[in-house]
Amino acid sequence: MPAKHLAKDHGKPPKSALKYDRVIVADLRRGRRGKHHDLVEGIFQDLETLPEGSAIKIPLDQIDGITLANLRSAVHRASLSRSLGTETLSDEDSFYIWKAPSWKVSK
């Protein structure tokens, strides 16, 4: 019985080869780590020890060119993910943040 001749692959990958790697979904980190992560982490570390009735004052000229809108948005996302109610206020020079009294995210 004659041997079957295998088709030459001409350097092409076999049809079953994957273009991208596969990963297990359970191994993926689900948290967001945006470009303002370190700043926001520092803010929330300070919020943990903040006495009631006090606010954190963040000078806008010390936040490395982050716009007020982007800072406010990053803080809002972080407060929702932590189920921590916060309130904010800003003026020409500073951004203020404090814990909202008796507030909890409903899930």
Secondary structure, 3 states (H helix, E strand, C coil): CCCCCCCCCCCCCCCCCCCCCCCCHHHCCCCCCCCCHHHHHHHHHHHHCCCCCCCEEEEHHHCCCCCHHHHHHHHHHHHHHCCCCEEEEECCCEEEEEECCCCCCCC
